[in-house]
């Protein structure tokens, strides 16, 4: 009996490298742009198909998508495992809320809170950037806990009651398509950034060999600060967005879930691509809402999912689907 082995053949584009493609037909062009085009269409059409409850879930999911993309960017491309996403959300939310209480409209308070909050968070983490590995991870996890306890102990910014009565988005379409539009822009921008021959190469070098970066007379702290700032922009926008989605800002924006769920989403979706964390968040957050009646048992669900993916499916969903999409597998005789 003849032995068989599985053979993989590339399909679609006949000649390609990481950044250069040779296409000869419309079929091959659609092969290249098909996944991205499908993503855009799904995100633009999805708000039109949901009930009011799931529209709010979509808005919340969008915030987690931004946090997950930021975590995947730092961990996957820069090598910095960051667990302080809740700090970004809280700082962005409080700054936007405070600006709004003094009369700044939301179309100004959100971008101002995004940039100012990202700058403040980057400055706060600046002394910690020389730390590596688990030490940086532990410090980043403590920051949002410290901020929440400080507000509760001193009673500043409304203390445990928060700041109610803030302006909200004029209608649901503005809130939904704002977060959808931001996600699409962020996915495109981060994808271009990590593949850029200049800063993208340096950021990958920070992950692979910090000593080589130092030997090249490059300021390692400066590049790490840029990476943290980019991630902080995503988180601070998410916090400012939530503030005006609910018309209230409080200590719940420093919740640990804003730091932990992006980790689970990145593990599920895959850490080696920008699309992996996004897909993980789009899967986990709606499932988590569907399981809300089980209370804290949802954490058990996250734990089981992470254990299964870490132990048995380390590549993540996106890498697996990408391999299936780009390659045709069949059995041949040896």
Secondary structure, DSSP 8 states (H G I E B T S, - for coil): ---EEEEEEE-S-SEE-SS-EE--SHHHHHHHHHHHHHHHHHHHHHHHH--HHHHHHHHHHHHHHHHHHHHHIIIIII------HHHHHHHHHHHHHHHHHTT--HHHHHHHHHHHHHHHHHHHHHTTTT--THHHHHHHHHHHHHHHHHHHHH-GGGGGG-B-S----SSHHHHHHHHHHHHHHHHHHHHHHHH-TTHHHHHHHHHH-HHHHHHTT--HHHHHHHHHHHHHHHHHHHHHHHHHHHT-B-GGGG-THHHHHHHHHHHHH-SSSHHHHHHHHHHHHHHHHHTGGGGGGHHHHHHHHHHHHHHH-TTHHHHHHHHHHHEEEEEEE-
